[in-house]
């Protein structure tokens, strides 16, 4: 079979039909009888005919695709968000194109332009660690293409954002530790120029202040929460202290679980010698020994919400775009890693 792209004209010539009849048959038009449709579909399959959706989409000025940019794909939280996005989008007849920034502003910028050139109907984004300049989103703003941010969101762009109350979550996590009797609490978190980490840090500090515990700068540790960063942090900044802290508040469950395993390997009993609280309520927090106290972050619900908002914006494009911040509930989940017997 020739490698050239098969067209409706090739099918029409083989079947002795007009191109218009073949086109209608492929669209299951009621004016075309069932026998003709069967012949057209059978030959189309045999010859490897593919609908030219790109040309069709250009005519309709709609691609039925939604672009999604996330910092990393190897995150349980992001996986749950993407599951919610995909299910909601697919149920409404949309496909999603996913790309990851790998925590790089340059890669995020490249991803944004790729999605723009692919003519996505909307773009859903969680920002990278590095992103400072937001001008790469201007092409979407200028074209009035729906733009929805989630989790890590920009303050400088007037767009719809879906988040949790990270300040409150940080406060409640720290408050729980204080109520359990812990006072020397180390906060290990990501880049605080991102709203999620900044707000959790501010909540942590406020809880200390409200309970007359002095905030110490050496109890704030900022890194990228990677495996290497946590390994170095625990070995070089925690275990080397003359007096060990009595609790760690780590803003990521995977990092909290890894820290727990390192501490246990070094003879630190959890929680009698040191408590650990994580963030996200990922599966790993339920399978460690002891299980890790955490903040339940509803990733799947967040994915459903951002997809629903993006689709509503696509469908109501003729109406004035309304921007807002949607705040989802996040709750403390108490487990054995913080509760003193």
C-alpha positions as YAML, in Angstrom:
chain: A
units: angstrom
residues:
- id: 1
  name: UNK
  ca: [0.00, 0.00, 0.00]
- id: 2
  name: UNK
  ca: [1.30, 3.48, -0.84]
- id: 3
  name: UNK
  ca: [2.56, 5.61, 2.03]
- id: 4
  name: UNK
  ca: [0.76, 8.68, 0.74]
- id: 5
  name: UNK
  ca: [-2.12, 9.99, 2.86]
- id: 6
  name: UNK
  ca: [-5.46, 8.53, 1.69]
- id: 7
  name: UNK
  ca: [-8.15, 11.13, 0.96]
- id: 8
  name: UNK
  ca: [-11.92, 10.95, 0.48]
- id: 9
  name: UNK
  ca: [-11.26, 11.41, -3.23]
- id: 10
  name: UNK
  ca: [-9.27, 8.14, -3.29]
- id: 11
  name: UNK
  ca: [-12.16, 6.36, -1.57]
- id: 12
  name: UNK
  ca: [-14.70, 7.96, -3.91]
- id: 13
  name: UNK
  ca: [-12.74, 6.88, -7.01]
- id: 14
  name: UNK
  ca: [-12.46, 3.27, -5.78]
- id: 15
  name: UNK
  ca: [-16.15, 3.07, -4.93]
- id: 16
  name: UNK
  ca: [-17.48, 5.01, -7.91]
- id: 17
  name: UNK
  ca: [-19.16, 7.54, -5.62]
- id: 18
  name: UNK
  ca: [-18.95, 11.30, -5.32]
- id: 19
  name: UNK
  ca: [-16.59, 12.78, -2.74]
- id: 20
  name: UNK
  ca: [-19.59, 14.45, -1.09]
- id: 21
  name: UNK
  ca: [-21.33, 11.07, -0.64]
- id: 22
  name: UNK
  ca: [-18.18, 9.52, 0.88]
- id: 23
  name: UNK
  ca: [-17.77, 12.51, 3.23]
- id: 24
  name: UNK
  ca: [-21.36, 12.22, 4.43]
- id: 25
  name: UNK
  ca: [-21.08, 8.46, 4.85]
- id: 26
  name: UNK
  ca: [-17.99, 8.87, 7.05]
- id: 27
  name: UNK
  ca: [-19.94, 11.34, 9.18]
- id: 28
  name: UNK
  ca: [-22.80, 8.82, 9.49]
- id: 29
  name: UNK
  ca: [-25.20, 11.23, 7.77]
- id: 30
  name: UNK
  ca: [-28.83, 9.95, 7.80]
- id: 31
  name: UNK
  ca: [-29.25, 10.78, 4.10]
- id: 32
  name: UNK
  ca: [-26.79, 8.00, 3.16]
- id: 33
  name: UNK
  ca: [-28.15, 4.45, 3.21]
- id: 34
  name: UNK
  ca: [-26.62, 1.83, 5.52]
- id: 35
  name: UNK
  ca: [-25.18, -0.34, 2.68]
- id: 36
  name: UNK
  ca: [-23.25, 2.58, 1.24]
- id: 37
  name: UNK
  ca: [-21.97, 3.48, 4.71]
- id: 38
  name: UNK
  ca: [-20.75, -0.09, 5.26]
- id: 39
  name: UNK
  ca: [-18.85, -0.08, 1.96]
- id: 40
  name: UNK
  ca: [-17.28, 3.31, 2.68]
- id: 41
  name: UNK
  ca: [-16.22, 2.37, 6.24]
- id: 42
  name: UNK
  ca: [-14.84, -1.01, 5.09]
- id: 43
  name: UNK
  ca: [-12.71, 0.54, 2.33]
- id: 44
  name: UNK
  ca: [-11.59, 3.40, 4.62]
- id: 45
  name: UNK
  ca: [-10.35, 0.85, 7.13]
- id: 46
  name: UNK
  ca: [-8.65, -1.27, 4.47]
- id: 47
  name: UNK
  ca: [-6.86, 1.69, 2.87]
- id: 48
  name: UNK
  ca: [-5.89, 3.30, 6.20]
- id: 49
  name: UNK
  ca: [-7.92, 6.46, 5.74]
- id: 50
  name: UNK
  ca: [-7.64, 8.98, 8.61]
- id: 51
  name: UNK
  ca: [-9.96, 11.93, 9.17]
- id: 52
  name: UNK
  ca: [-8.11, 15.20, 8.76]
- id: 53
  name: UNK
  ca: [-9.05, 16.57, 12.16]
- id: 54
  name: UNK
  ca: [-6.52, 19.36, 11.92]
- id: 55
  name: UNK
  ca: [-8.25, 20.89, 8.88]
- id: 56
  name: UNK
  ca: [-11.64, 20.32, 10.48]
- id: 57
  name: UNK
  ca: [-10.51, 21.99, 13.70]
- id: 58
  name: UNK
  ca: [-9.16, 24.97, 11.81]
- id: 59
  name: UNK
  ca: [-12.57, 25.44, 10.23]
- id: 60
  name: UNK
  ca: [-14.31, 25.19, 13.61]
- id: 61
  name: UNK
  ca: [-11.53, 27.13, 15.39]
- id: 62
  name: UNK
  ca: [-11.67, 24.52, 18.14]
- id: 63
  name: UNK
  ca: [-9.39, 21.54, 18.75]
- id: 64
  name: UNK
  ca: [-11.17, 19.90, 21.69]
- id: 65
  name: UNK
  ca: [-7.83, 19.68, 23.47]
- id: 66
  name: UNK
  ca: [-6.74, 21.19, 26.78]
- id: 67
  name: UNK
  ca: [-3.07, 21.76, 27.56]
- id: 68
  name: UNK
  ca: [-1.75, 20.91, 31.03]
- id: 69
  name: UNK
  ca: [1.67, 21.92, 32.39]
- id: 70
  name: UNK
  ca: [2.87, 20.48, 35.70]
- id: 71
  name: UNK
  ca: [6.24, 20.78, 37.46]
- id: 72
  name: UNK
  ca: [6.85, 17.01, 37.54]
- id: 73
  name: UNK
  ca: [4.97, 13.87, 36.59]
- id: 74
  name: UNK
  ca: [6.66, 11.66, 39.20]
- id: 75
  name: UNK
  ca: [4.56, 13.03, 42.06]
- id: 76
  name: UNK
  ca: [1.66, 11.13, 43.68]
- id: 77
  name: UNK
  ca: [-0.15, 14.42, 44.20]
- id: 78
  name: UNK
  ca: [0.23, 15.49, 40.55]
- id: 79
  name: UNK
  ca: [-0.83, 12.03, 39.38]
- id: 80
  name: UNK
  ca: [-4.07, 12.35, 41.33]
- id: 81
  name: UNK
  ca: [-4.67, 15.86, 39.94]
- id: 82
  name: UNK
  ca: [-4.07, 14.64, 36.37]
- id: 83
  name: UNK
  ca: [-6.50, 11.75, 36.91]
- id: 84
  name: UNK
  ca: [-9.21, 14.22, 37.90]
- id: 85
  name: UNK
  ca: [-8.44, 16.49, 34.94]
- id: 86
  name: UNK
  ca: [-8.44, 13.66, 32.41]
- id: 87
  name: UNK
  ca: [-11.66, 12.04, 33.59]
- id: 88
  name: UNK
  ca: [-13.57, 15.33, 33.64]
- id: 89
  name: UNK
  ca: [-12.16, 16.45, 30.27]
- id: 90
  name: UNK
  ca: [-12.81, 13.10, 28.56]
- id: 91
  name: UNK
  ca: [-16.40, 13.01, 29.87]
- id: 92
  name: UNK
  ca: [-16.96, 16.34, 28.11]
- id: 93
  name: UNK
  ca: [-15.34, 15.23, 24.83]
- id: 94
  name: UNK
  ca: [-11.93, 16.85, 25.38]
- id: 95
  name: UNK
  ca: [-8.46, 15.33, 25.18]
- id: 96
  name: UNK
  ca: [-5.58, 16.59, 27.28]
- id: 97
  name: UNK
  ca: [-1.95, 17.19, 26.29]
- id: 98
  name: UNK
  ca: [0.37, 16.97, 29.30]
- id: 99
  name: UNK
  ca: [3.87, 18.42, 29.58]
- id: 100
  name: UNK
  ca: [6.22, 18.93, 32.53]
- id: 101
  name: UNK
  ca: [8.43, 21.92, 33.25]
- id: 102
  name: UNK
  ca: [10.91, 19.89, 35.34]
- id: 103
  name: UNK
  ca: [10.95, 22.88, 37.72]
- id: 104
  name: UNK
  ca: [12.56, 25.04, 35.00]
- id: 105
  name: UNK
  ca: [11.23, 28.43, 33.89]
- id: 106
  name: UNK
  ca: [12.84, 27.99, 30.45]
- id: 107
  name: UNK
  ca: [11.17, 24.58, 29.98]
- id: 108
  name: UNK
  ca: [7.84, 25.96, 31.20]
- id: 109
  name: UNK
  ca: [8.16, 28.84, 28.73]
- id: 110
  name: UNK
  ca: [8.85, 26.39, 25.89]
- id: 111
  name: UNK
  ca: [5.86, 24.25, 26.94]
- id: 112
  name: UNK
  ca: [3.55, 27.26, 26.93]
- id: 113
  name: UNK
  ca: [4.52, 28.22, 23.37]
- id: 114
  name: UNK
  ca: [4.15, 24.61, 22.21]
- id: 115
  name: UNK
  ca: [0.61, 24.43, 23.61]
- id: 116
  name: UNK
  ca: [-0.20, 27.81, 22.06]
- id: 117
  name: UNK
  ca: [1.03, 26.69, 18.64]
- id: 118
  name: UNK
  ca: [-0.94, 23.44, 19.00]
- id: 119
  name: UNK
  ca: [-4.05, 25.64, 19.38]
- id: 120
  name: UNK
  ca: [-5.26, 24.16, 22.66]
- id: 121
  name: UNK
  ca: [-8.68, 25.46, 23.69]
- id: 122
  name: UNK
  ca: [-7.50, 26.17, 27.25]
- id: 123
  name: UNK
  ca: [-4.33, 25.88, 29.34]
- id: 124
  name: UNK
  ca: [-4.09, 24.54, 32.91]
- id: 125
  name: UNK
  ca: [-0.82, 25.27, 34.76]
- id: 126
  name: UNK
  ca: [0.99, 24.67, 38.05]
- id: 127
  name: UNK
  ca: [4.13, 26.82, 38.09]
- id: 128
  name: UNK
  ca: [7.72, 25.59, 38.28]
- id: 129
  name: UNK
  ca: [10.02, 26.37, 41.22]
- id: 130
  name: UNK
  ca: [12.07, 28.75, 39.08]
- id: 131
  name: UNK
  ca: [9.38, 30.81, 37.35]
- id: 132
  name: UNK
  ca: [9.71, 34.56, 38.06]
- id: 133
  name: UNK
  ca: [8.76, 36.21, 34.79]
- id: 134
  name: UNK
  ca: [5.18, 35.45, 33.71]
- id: 135
  name: UNK
  ca: [5.21, 37.11, 30.29]
- id: 136
  name: UNK
  ca: [5.14, 33.78, 28.43]
- id: 137
  name: UNK
  ca: [1.44, 33.51, 29.36]
- id: 138
  name: UNK
  ca: [0.66, 36.80, 27.60]
- id: 139
  name: UNK
  ca: [-0.04, 35.10, 24.24]
- id: 140
  name: UNK
  ca: [-2.95, 33.21, 25.86]
- id: 141
  name: UNK
  ca: [-4.19, 36.37, 27.59]
- id: 142
  name: UNK
  ca: [-4.03, 38.40, 24.37]
- id: 143
  name: UNK
  ca: [-6.00, 35.75, 22.45]
- id: 144
  name: UNK
  ca: [-8.46, 35.37, 25.36]
- id: 145
  name: UNK
  ca: [-7.72, 31.64, 25.53]
- id: 146
  name: UNK
  ca: [-8.85, 30.35, 28.95]
- id: 147
  name: UNK
  ca: [-6.00, 30.10, 31.45]
- id: 148
  name: UNK
  ca: [-6.46, 28.30, 34.79]
- id: 149
  name: UNK
  ca: [-3.77, 27.93, 37.46]
- id: 150
  name: UNK
  ca: [-3.76, 25.42, 40.31]
- id: 151
  name: UNK
  ca: [-1.69, 24.62, 43.41]
- id: 152
  name: UNK
  ca: [1.35, 26.80, 42.56]
- id: 153
  name: UNK
  ca: [-0.28, 29.97, 41.24]
- id: 154
  name: UNK
  ca: [0.99, 33.43, 40.25]
- id: 155
  name: UNK
  ca: [-0.03, 36.56, 42.13]
- id: 156
  name: UNK
  ca: [0.61, 38.85, 39.15]
- id: 157
  name: UNK
  ca: [-1.80, 37.30, 36.61]
- id: 158
  name: UNK
  ca: [-5.52, 37.96, 36.69]
- id: 159
  name: UNK
  ca: [-6.72, 34.41, 36.03]
- id: 160
  name: UNK
  ca: [-8.82, 31.79, 37.78]
- id: 161
  name: UNK
  ca: [-6.85, 29.90, 40.42]
- id: 162
  name: UNK
  ca: [-7.67, 26.72, 42.35]
- id: 163
  name: UNK
  ca: [-5.84, 26.26, 45.64]
- id: 164
  name: UNK
  ca: [-6.19, 25.15, 49.25]
- id: 165
  name: UNK
  ca: [-5.74, 27.49, 52.22]
- id: 166
  name: UNK
  ca: [-2.05, 26.73, 52.64]
- id: 167
  name: UNK
  ca: [-1.63, 29.24, 55.48]
- id: 168
  name: UNK
  ca: [-4.35, 27.52, 57.49]
- id: 169
  name: UNK
  ca: [-2.95, 24.06, 56.67]
- id: 170
  name: UNK
  ca: [0.54, 25.14, 57.81]
- id: 171
  name: UNK
  ca: [-0.92, 26.63, 60.97]
- id: 172
  name: UNK
  ca: [-2.96, 23.53, 61.84]
- id: 173
  name: UNK
  ca: [-0.06, 21.15, 61.22]
- id: 174
  name: UNK
  ca: [2.17, 23.20, 63.54]
- id: 175
  name: UNK
  ca: [-0.60, 23.66, 66.10]
- id: 176
  name: UNK
  ca: [-1.08, 19.89, 66.28]
- id: 177
  name: UNK
  ca: [2.62, 19.43, 67.08]
- id: 178
  name: UNK
  ca: [2.48, 22.14, 69.74]
- id: 179
  name: UNK
  ca: [-0.60, 20.59, 71.33]
- id: 180
  name: UNK
  ca: [1.24, 17.26, 71.48]
- id: 181
  name: UNK
  ca: [3.97, 18.98, 73.49]
- id: 182
  name: UNK
  ca: [6.59, 19.59, 70.79]
- id: 183
  name: UNK
  ca: [8.31, 22.98, 70.85]
- id: 184
  name: UNK
  ca: [11.56, 22.69, 68.89]
- id: 185
  name: UNK
  ca: [9.92, 22.26, 65.47]
- id: 186
  name: UNK
  ca: [11.98, 22.32, 62.27]
- id: 187
  name: UNK
  ca: [10.15, 23.33, 59.08]
- id: 188
  name: UNK
  ca: [11.56, 21.71, 55.91]
- id: 189
  name: UNK
  ca: [9.98, 23.08, 52.76]
- id: 190
  name: UNK
  ca: [10.35, 24.07, 49.10]
- id: 191
  name: UNK
  ca: [11.10, 27.39, 47.43]
- id: 192
  name: UNK
  ca: [9.08, 30.03, 49.32]
- id: 193
  name: UNK
  ca: [8.71, 32.25, 46.28]
- id: 194
  name: UNK
  ca: [5.95, 29.77, 45.35]
- id: 195
  name: UNK
  ca: [2.67, 30.51, 47.12]
- id: 196
  name: UNK
  ca: [2.18, 26.97, 48.48]
- id: 197
  name: UNK
  ca: [5.46, 26.90, 50.40]
- id: 198
  name: UNK
  ca: [5.39, 30.57, 51.41]
- id: 199
  name: UNK
  ca: [1.88, 30.30, 52.87]
- id: 200
  name: UNK
  ca: [2.61, 27.05, 54.75]
- id: 201
  name: UNK
  ca: [5.74, 28.69, 56.19]
- id: 202
  name: UNK
  ca: [3.76, 31.75, 57.27]
- id: 203
  name: UNK
  ca: [1.17, 29.48, 58.93]
- id: 204
  name: UNK
  ca: [3.97, 27.64, 60.75]
- id: 205
  name: UNK
  ca: [5.44, 30.91, 62.05]
- id: 206
  name: UNK
  ca: [2.07, 32.27, 63.15]
- id: 207
  name: UNK
  ca: [1.28, 29.12, 65.14]
- id: 208
  name: UNK
  ca: [4.63, 29.43, 66.96]
- id: 209
  name: UNK
  ca: [4.00, 33.12, 67.74]
- id: 210
  name: UNK
  ca: [0.44, 32.49, 68.93]
- id: 211
  name: UNK
  ca: [1.79, 29.94, 71.43]
- id: 212
  name: UNK
  ca: [4.75, 32.00, 72.64]
- id: 213
  name: UNK
  ca: [7.38, 29.85, 70.94]
- id: 214
  name: UNK
  ca: [10.28, 31.82, 69.52]
- id: 215
  name: UNK
  ca: [10.81, 31.35, 65.77]
- id: 216
  name: UNK
  ca: [14.43, 30.44, 65.03]
- id: 217
  name: UNK
  ca: [15.95, 30.89, 61.60]
- id: 218
  name: UNK
  ca: [17.99, 27.68, 61.92]
- id: 219
  name: UNK
  ca: [14.67, 25.79, 62.21]
- id: 220
  name: UNK
  ca: [13.70, 26.88, 58.69]
- id: 221
  name: UNK
  ca: [15.27, 24.71, 55.97]
- id: 222
  name: UNK
  ca: [14.49, 25.41, 52.31]
- id: 223
  name: UNK
  ca: [15.47, 22.97, 49.56]
- id: 224
  name: UNK
  ca: [13.92, 21.28, 46.51]
- id: 225
  name: UNK
  ca: [12.53, 18.36, 48.59]
- id: 226
  name: UNK
  ca: [14.32, 15.85, 46.34]
- id: 227
  name: UNK
  ca: [15.76, 12.58, 47.68]
- id: 228
  name: UNK
  ca: [19.30, 13.99, 47.71]
- id: 229
  name: UNK
  ca: [18.17, 17.21, 49.39]
- id: 230
  name: UNK
  ca: [16.36, 15.33, 52.18]
- id: 231
  name: UNK
  ca: [19.27, 12.93, 52.68]
- id: 232
  name: UNK
  ca: [21.72, 15.82, 53.03]
- id: 233
  name: UNK
  ca: [19.33, 17.82, 55.17]
- id: 234
  name: UNK
  ca: [18.77, 15.04, 57.73]
- id: 235
  name: UNK
  ca: [22.43, 13.99, 57.88]
- id: 236
  name: UNK
  ca: [24.03, 17.46, 57.79]
- id: 237
  name: UNK
  ca: [21.45, 19.81, 59.33]
- id: 238
  name: UNK
  ca: [19.45, 17.67, 61.76]
- id: 239
  name: UNK
  ca: [21.54, 14.79, 63.11]
- id: 240
  name: UNK
  ca: [24.62, 17.02, 63.56]
- id: 241
  name: UNK
  ca: [22.88, 19.26, 66.12]
- id: 242
  name: UNK
  ca: [24.03, 19.06, 69.73]
- id: 243
  name: UNK
  ca: [20.39, 19.06, 70.78]
- id: 244
  name: UNK
  ca: [18.08, 17.32, 68.33]
- id: 245
  name: UNK
  ca: [14.78, 19.01, 67.46]
- id: 246
  name: UNK
  ca: [11.73, 17.22, 68.80]
- id: 247
  name: UNK
  ca: [9.63, 17.53, 65.61]
- id: 248
  name: UNK
  ca: [9.92, 17.96, 61.82]
- id: 249
  name: UNK
  ca: [7.19, 19.53, 59.68]
- id: 250
  name: UNK
  ca: [8.03, 18.53, 56.09]
- id: 251
  name: UNK
  ca: [5.76, 19.87, 53.34]
- id: 252
  name: UNK
  ca: [5.72, 16.72, 51.21]
- id: 253
  name: UNK
  ca: [4.77, 13.16, 52.25]
- id: 254
  name: UNK
  ca: [7.39, 11.43, 50.08]
- id: 255
  name: UNK
  ca: [10.11, 13.56, 51.67]
- id: 256
  name: UNK
  ca: [8.63, 12.99, 55.14]
- id: 257
  name: UNK
  ca: [8.65, 9.20, 54.61]
- id: 258
  name: UNK
  ca: [12.28, 9.27, 53.44]
- id: 259
  name: UNK
  ca: [13.28, 11.42, 56.42]
- id: 260
  name: UNK
  ca: [11.50, 8.99, 58.76]
- id: 261
  name: UNK
  ca: [13.43, 6.02, 57.33]
- id: 262
  name: UNK
  ca: [16.79, 7.84, 57.71]
- id: 263
  name: UNK
  ca: [16.04, 8.79, 61.31]
- id: 264
  name: UNK
  ca: [15.03, 5.23, 62.20]
- id: 265
  name: UNK
  ca: [18.21, 3.89, 60.62]
- id: 266
  name: UNK
  ca: [20.10, 6.23, 62.95]
- id: 267
  name: UNK
  ca: [18.31, 5.00, 66.04]
- id: 268
  name: UNK
  ca: [15.83, 7.87, 66.38]
- id: 269
  name: UNK
  ca: [12.49, 6.56, 67.62]
- id: 270
  name: UNK
  ca: [9.41, 8.11, 66.03]
- id: 271
  name: UNK
  ca: [7.60, 9.88, 67.67]
- id: 272
  name: UNK
  ca: [9.07, 9.48, 71.19]
- id: 273
  name: UNK
  ca: [12.40, 11.09, 70.22]
- id: 274
  name: UNK
  ca: [11.25, 13.06, 67.18]
- id: 275
  name: UNK
  ca: [7.84, 13.56, 65.58]
- id: 276
  name: UNK
  ca: [7.25, 13.93, 61.84]
- id: 277
  name: UNK
  ca: [4.33, 15.49, 60.02]
- id: 278
  name: UNK
  ca: [4.02, 15.53, 56.23]
- id: 279
  name: UNK
  ca: [1.72, 17.06, 53.62]
- id: 280
  name: UNK
  ca: [-0.63, 15.77, 50.84]
- id: 281
  name: UNK
  ca: [-1.93, 12.50, 52.37]
- id: 282
  name: UNK
  ca: [-0.19, 10.42, 49.69]
- id: 283
  name: UNK
  ca: [-0.39, 6.63, 49.93]
- id: 284
  name: UNK
  ca: [3.16, 6.41, 51.28]
- id: 285
  name: UNK
  ca: [2.07, 8.22, 54.46]
- id: 286
  name: UNK
  ca: [-0.21, 5.26, 55.27]
- id: 287
  name: UNK
  ca: [2.35, 2.47, 54.81]
- id: 288
  name: UNK
  ca: [5.31, 3.73, 56.87]
- id: 289
  name: UNK
  ca: [5.86, 2.57, 60.45]
- id: 290
  name: UNK
  ca: [4.55, 4.53, 62.19]
- id: 291
  name: UNK
  ca: [2.02, 6.00, 59.74]
- id: 292
  name: UNK
  ca: [2.67, 9.67, 59.04]
- id: 293
  name: UNK
  ca: [0.42, 12.48, 60.27]
- id: 294
  name: UNK
  ca: [-0.29, 14.71, 57.29]
- id: 295
  name: UNK
  ca: [-2.59, 17.27, 55.65]
- id: 296
  name: UNK
  ca: [-5.13, 15.76, 53.28]
- id: 297
  name: UNK
  ca: [-4.75, 17.65, 49.99]
- id: 298
  name: UNK
  ca: [-7.65, 16.69, 47.67]
- id: 299
  name: UNK
  ca: [-5.67, 16.28, 44.44]
- id: 300
  name: UNK
  ca: [-8.31, 14.39, 42.45]
- id: 301
  name: UNK
  ca: [-10.97, 16.95, 43.41]
- id: 302
  name: UNK
  ca: [-8.59, 19.74, 42.43]
- id: 303
  name: UNK
  ca: [-8.12, 18.11, 39.00]
- id: 304
  name: UNK
  ca: [-11.88, 17.79, 38.50]
- id: 305
  name: UNK
  ca: [-12.36, 21.42, 39.53]
- id: 306
  name: UNK
  ca: [-9.71, 22.96, 37.24]
- id: 307
  name: UNK
  ca: [-10.91, 20.89, 34.26]
- id: 308
  name: UNK
  ca: [-14.55, 21.85, 34.87]
- id: 309
  name: UNK
  ca: [-13.64, 25.54, 35.13]
- id: 310
  name: UNK
  ca: [-11.52, 25.40, 31.95]
- id: 311
  name: UNK
  ca: [-14.33, 23.73, 29.98]
- id: 312
  name: UNK
  ca: [-16.90, 26.23, 31.28]
- id: 313
  name: UNK
  ca: [-14.64, 29.05, 30.10]
- id: 314
  name: UNK
  ca: [-14.26, 27.42, 26.65]
- id: 315
  name: UNK
  ca: [-18.01, 26.91, 26.28]
- id: 316
  name: UNK
  ca: [-18.89, 30.42, 27.47]
- id: 317
  name: UNK
  ca: [-16.28, 32.25, 25.44]
- id: 318
  name: UNK
  ca: [-18.76, 34.84, 24.20]
- id: 319
  name: UNK
  ca: [-19.47, 35.90, 27.79]
- id: 320
  name: UNK
  ca: [-17.20, 38.13, 29.87]
- id: 321
  name: UNK
  ca: [-14.48, 36.00, 31.47]
- id: 322
  name: UNK
  ca: [-14.90, 35.97, 35.24]
- id: 323
  name: UNK
  ca: [-11.76, 35.29, 37.27]
- id: 324
  name: UNK
  ca: [-11.79, 34.02, 40.82]
- id: 325
  name: UNK
  ca: [-9.86, 32.02, 43.38]
- id: 326
  name: UNK
  ca: [-11.43, 28.70, 44.33]
- id: 327
  name: UNK
  ca: [-10.31, 27.37, 47.72]
- id: 328
  name: UNK
  ca: [-10.74, 23.65, 48.40]
- id: 329
  name: UNK
  ca: [-10.86, 22.11, 51.88]
- id: 330
  name: UNK
  ca: [-7.72, 20.52, 53.34]
- id: 331
  name: UNK
  ca: [-7.81, 18.67, 56.66]
- id: 332
  name: UNK
  ca: [-5.34, 17.43, 59.25]
- id: 333
  name: UNK
  ca: [-5.04, 13.62, 59.35]
- id: 334
  name: UNK
  ca: [-3.56, 12.51, 62.67]
- id: 335
  name: UNK
  ca: [-1.51, 9.30, 62.72]
- id: 336
  name: UNK
  ca: [1.17, 7.63, 64.80]
- id: 337
  name: UNK
  ca: [4.19, 9.73, 63.74]
- id: 338
  name: UNK
  ca: [3.18, 12.62, 65.99]
- id: 339
  name: UNK
  ca: [0.99, 11.22, 68.76]
- id: 340
  name: UNK
  ca: [2.75, 10.67, 72.06]
- id: 341
  name: UNK
  ca: [1.58, 7.65, 73.99]
...
